Amino acid sequence: MAANGIRREEMTFSGQVQGVGFRMTASRHAHHHGLVGWVRNDPPGTVTAEVQGSASRIESWLEAIEGSLPGHVDQIRRRELSVSDEFDAFRILRD
């Protein structure tokens, strides 16, 4: 899974995560932390992201999101994926 200290995760955020600038916040912090991947709104009111980078940067990214939007995230479901070379930046996928 993790290659050269790099990992890739899919995360689904639930709570009050749509209509509050969550995707923009996630993107801004991803750029700041040097992460690649994407974030999108999902129909049931959740937000899904795929993020790739070092484990410590991913954890710092999560802390930064929660610090920017306190009380909005109730739960994060996380799943590790195989590292990919398909990403060259972090993008917001539009509905």
C-alpha positions as CSV (number, residue, x, y, z in Angstrom):
1,M,0.0,0.0,0.0
2,A,2.4,2.8,1.2
3,A,5.3,3.2,-1.2
4,N,8.3,5.3,-0.3
5,G,6.5,6.7,2.7
6,I,3.6,7.9,0.4
7,R,0.0,6.7,1.0
8,R,-3.3,7.2,-0.7
9,E,-6.6,7.2,1.1
10,E,-10.2,7.6,0.3
11,M,-12.2,9.5,3.0
12,T,-15.9,10.1,3.3
13,F,-16.8,13.0,5.6
14,S,-20.2,13.2,7.2
15,G,-21.9,15.9,9.3
16,Q,-22.6,19.5,8.1
17,V,-20.0,19.3,5.3
18,Q,-22.0,20.7,2.3
19,G,-22.8,24.3,1.8
20,V,-20.1,25.5,4.3
21,G,-17.0,25.8,2.0
22,F,-15.7,22.3,2.9
23,R,-14.3,21.5,-0.6
24,M,-12.5,24.8,-0.9
25,T,-11.1,24.5,2.6
26,A,-9.9,20.9,1.8
27,S,-8.3,22.1,-1.4
28,R,-6.6,25.1,0.2
29,H,-5.1,22.9,2.9
30,A,-4.1,20.2,0.5
31,H,-2.1,22.7,-1.6
32,H,-0.6,24.0,1.6
33,H,0.4,20.5,2.8
34,G,1.7,19.4,-0.7
35,L,-1.0,16.7,-1.2
36,V,-2.6,15.6,-4.4
37,G,-6.0,14.1,-5.2
38,W,-9.5,15.4,-5.3
39,V,-12.6,16.3,-3.3
40,R,-16.3,16.2,-4.2
41,N,-19.8,16.5,-2.8
42,D,-21.9,13.3,-2.8
43,P,-25.7,13.0,-3.1
44,P,-26.4,11.8,0.4
45,G,-24.9,15.0,1.9
46,T,-21.4,13.6,2.5
47,V,-18.1,14.7,1.0
48,T,-15.6,12.3,-0.4
49,A,-11.9,12.9,-1.0
50,E,-9.0,10.9,-2.3
51,V,-5.8,12.2,-1.0
52,Q,-2.2,11.1,-1.5
53,G,1.0,12.2,0.2
54,S,3.0,11.3,3.3
55,A,1.0,10.0,6.3
56,S,2.1,12.9,8.5
57,R,1.0,15.5,5.9
58,I,-2.4,13.7,5.5
59,E,-2.9,13.8,9.3
60,S,-1.9,17.5,9.3
61,W,-4.4,18.1,6.5
62,L,-7.2,16.5,8.4
63,E,-6.4,18.6,11.5
64,A,-6.3,21.8,9.5
65,I,-9.7,21.0,8.0
66,E,-11.2,20.3,11.4
67,G,-9.6,23.4,12.8
68,S,-11.0,25.6,10.0
69,L,-14.5,24.1,10.2
70,P,-14.9,23.1,13.9
71,G,-18.0,21.1,14.7
72,H,-18.9,20.4,11.1
73,V,-17.4,16.9,10.7
74,D,-19.2,14.2,12.7
75,Q,-17.4,11.2,11.2
76,I,-14.6,10.3,8.7
77,R,-14.6,6.9,7.1
78,R,-11.1,6.1,5.9
79,R,-9.9,3.4,3.4
80,E,-6.4,3.0,2.3
81,L,-5.8,2.6,-1.5
82,S,-2.9,1.7,-3.6
83,V,-0.6,4.6,-4.4
84,S,-1.2,6.0,-7.9
85,D,0.7,8.2,-10.3
86,E,-2.6,9.6,-11.8
87,F,-2.5,12.7,-9.6
88,D,-0.5,15.9,-10.3
89,A,-2.5,18.3,-8.2
90,F,-5.4,18.5,-5.8
91,R,-8.7,19.3,-7.6
92,I,-12.3,20.1,-6.6
93,L,-14.6,17.9,-8.6
94,R,-17.9,19.7,-9.4
95,D,-21.3,18.2,-8.9
